[in-house]
Amino acid sequence: MPKVDNTTQYYDETAAKYDELHGDQHETGHMEALELIVPRHFPHVTSVLDVGSGTGRAISWFDRTFNVDGQAVALTGMEPSNKMREVAAQKVPSARFVDGYGDALPFEDDSFDLVTITGVLHHVADPKAVIRECFRVSKHGVLISDHNNFSFGSTFARKLRLALYSVGFCRRSAT
């Protein structure tokens, strides 16, 4: 039985306008990480898994960057939100998008040359389990890009978020 949580429900409800609503505000650093690290350290990937693929921004980047001049990199996105997967599949029809959560990847060991996970770990209850799974299914490496929820905004806003979290008022989702 699939997990259902508030985070997945939010993404299902906002998928159609997610890119418009969020623009590049959360993705700029993640895309920079891909651009700076992947070509230098993984120039010959033939398969990529993007965990928490959302609307397919990272998969789109891989498609534009690697699937040129007859090259074919097998691209797989894994995302628990049905609606986000639908948006991603429209962007990159050649990619495969599967339902799932990062703490239980439905793939064999060493299935992908590279596994990426961008902007996801701050949503999960057990980041160590997700990272362990990413390394399990990767042959050559894992690229993790995330942010700290307590580092945004004014000093007051950061301290307020941290205080609310520390007393249990703000919890991570179960994705």
N, C-alpha and C positions, 0 to 999 in steps of 0.2 A: 504494500500500500504506500503510495507516494506521501512524502512529508508535505504538510501545508503549514505555512507560517505567515506572519504579518509581512515579512519582507517580500516573499514571493507574491503574495496578494497585491502589495503595493506595485511591484513591477508589472504584474499582469494588468493592473488598472491603468498604468501610465505608459505602457510600452509604445503605443502608437505615437505619442508625443514626447517620448523620453529624450531623444536627441535634441529636439527643439527646446524643451524645458531646461535641460542641463547644458546644452551647448558644449563648449570645450572646457568649462570651468573645472571639472573633475578629471578630465582626460588628458589635458596638456602634458602633465608630468609623466603619465603612463605612456603616452605616445613617444615622448622624448626618450624614455627608458628603452623602448623597443628600437627606436632609430639609432641610439648610441651603442647598444649592447649587441643586438642580434646580428647585424652585418659583420661586426668585428669578430665575435666569438662563435657564431653559428652560421657561417656563410653558405654552408652546403646542406642545410636541413632538407629532408624529404618528407617529413611528417611533423605536424604541430597539433597539440591539444591546447585549447584555450579554456581554462576552467572558469566558470562564471562569465560566459561569453557575452551576456547581455544582448545588446542590439547589434553585435558583431563588429564593433569598432576595431578591435585588434585583429580579428580574422580578415577584415577588409584591408587592413594595412599589410598583412602577410600576402594576401592575394595580389595587391598592387605591386608589392616589392619583389616577390619571388615568382609568381606565376606570369612571367613575361618571356618572350623569345622562345616559346616552346617548352619552357621548364614547367614541371608540374609538381607542386608541393601539396600533399594530401593535408587538407585542413579540416579539423574537427573542433567544434565548439560544444561545450557542455554547459547547460543552463537549466535551472529548475522552473523558470517562468515560461509557460507555453507561449504567451504573447510575445515575449522578448525573442524567443527562438524564431517565431514567425517573421518578425521584423528582420532579424539577422539573415534568415534564409532568403529573403527578398533581396538583400544587399549582395550576398555572395551565394548564388544558387549552386555553385560548384562545390561548396563546403557541405560537410555533414554536421548536423546539429542534433544532439541527443539530450534527453532529459536526465537530470541527475544532480547530485550534490557532491561537493569536493571531498567529503569525508568518507565516501564509498565509491570510488571511481570504477565504473563497470568495464574495465579494460585489463588485459593481461599485463604482467610485468614487462618493462622495457618495450612498450607498444609504440612510443613516439620518440622522435629525435629530440624534440624540445617541448616542454610544457610551460605555458605562461599562465599567470594568475594576477590580474591587475584590478585593483580597487575592490577586492572581494574579502580579504581576511578580516577587515574591521566589522564585517557582518556576521562572522561565524562564531559559534559557541566554543569550538575547539580548534583553533588555528593549527596546533601541532599535528592533529590528525589529518587535516587537509594537506599540510606541507609534506607529511610522511607519504600520503597517497600520491602526491605529485611526483615525488622522487621515485616512488615504486614504479610508476608507469613510464618514466623518462629514461631514455638510453644515454643521453649526453648532457642534459642540463635542465634546470628550472629557473625561469625568470619570474621574480616576485616584485611587484610594484604596488605599494599601498600607501595610505596616509593614516595619520593619527587623529582620531576624532577630537582629541583634547587640544589640538594645536591651532585650530582655526578661530578667528575673531579676536575681539579685544581681550585684554587680561581678565576683565570681569566675566566675560562670556566663557572663557576657557575654564576659569575657576568654578563657575556655576555648573558647567557640564560635568566636571570632575567630581564636585560635591554631590550632585544628584546621582551620578553613577555609583559613587562609593557607598551611598545609603540604600542602593538597590532600586532607585527610582527609574533609572535608565539601564536597560539590559541589552546585551547583544541578542540578535535573533538566533534562531536555531538552524540556519542554513548550513 
